[in-house]
Amino acid sequence: MNTSPLSSAVLMPGWHTLTAQQTLATQKTTADGLDSEEAARRLAEHGPNRLTPAQKRGPFMRFLLQFHNVLIYVLLAAAGVTALLAHWVDTAVIAGVVVINAIIGFIQEGKAEQAMEAIRRMLSPEATVLRDGKRLVVAAETLVPGDIVLLASGDKVPADLRLLSEKNLRIEEAALTGESTAVEKDVAAVDAHAVLG
């Protein structure tokens, strides 16, 4: 992550406390958007607009974590007790069940990770922006601070945005707040200590 002073200024918190015009001035942009050259420069400076992927666990660690379960602990304790009582068949059966369970869990988790990765690749989000004064559809990960993003009904919000104008805008925030009712949004600046949502 870039920690240059400009980067820190562009990513400062509290955009909701600024008016739309103050936001444009702070971002050094206009209502017509950035020009392509400036957008490319900002993309090089700030990097792509994407979440940091979760650190993947290696196969060995994934397999070991299959044993990290209360039920498995109970079965391993039972296997230990049956071994102390010299009931070798029972011990072998319990140990076999634990190992087979771990193998099945390991395989299923691997397939689930592959499926999620395939879905991520398939769902590459796009955004409509103003660049060089024209509407363009670009990959959401190429959005940069200062881009003017246009939203239409049904669009997913492709990045953290500051509204400059709106008309009857309602956003469903269930994934963030758990509230199923869409929330009305407007462009007015709000108090720095206001609850956002």
C-alpha positions, 0 to 999 in steps of 0.5 A: 500500500502506498503511504505517500502524503498525496495518497494519505490525503486522497484516502483521508476519512470523513468525505461525508463531512465535505460538500460535493464541491469541496470533495471535487476540489480536494480530489482535484477533479471536475464534474466532467471526470478525470482525463485518461492520462490523469486516471492512468497516473492515479492508477499507477500511484494508488494501485487497483481498486480491489480488496486485498485477497484473504491469505490462502492456507497451504494444503498441509495447514488446511488438512490439519485444520480439519482436526480443529473441531470439538466433535473430533476432539471428543472422538480422539479422546474416545480413541485414547480411552479405548487404546488405554483399555486395549480395545484395539479394534474400537481404537482403529475404527474411531481413528479411521473415522477421524482420518476419513472425515479429515480427508473428505473435509479437505477435499470438499474445502479444496473444491469449494475454494476452486469454485469460489475462485472461478466465480470471482473470475467470472464476475468481474464488476464494471463501472460507468465513469466520466473520463475525458468528458465521456461516459465509459464502461471500465473494469471496477478495479481500474477506478481511481480516487477522483473518478466520477462514477455514474450509477443506474438502477440495479447497479452494484456500487463498485467502490467507496463513493461520495455522492455528488448528485442523486435522484431518489437514490435508495441503497440496499445495505443488507450485506453491511447492516443486516437491515433489509429495507433500502436506505435513502441517500442524498448529497448533503454533507453530514456531521463528522460524528453522525452514524453512517449507514 
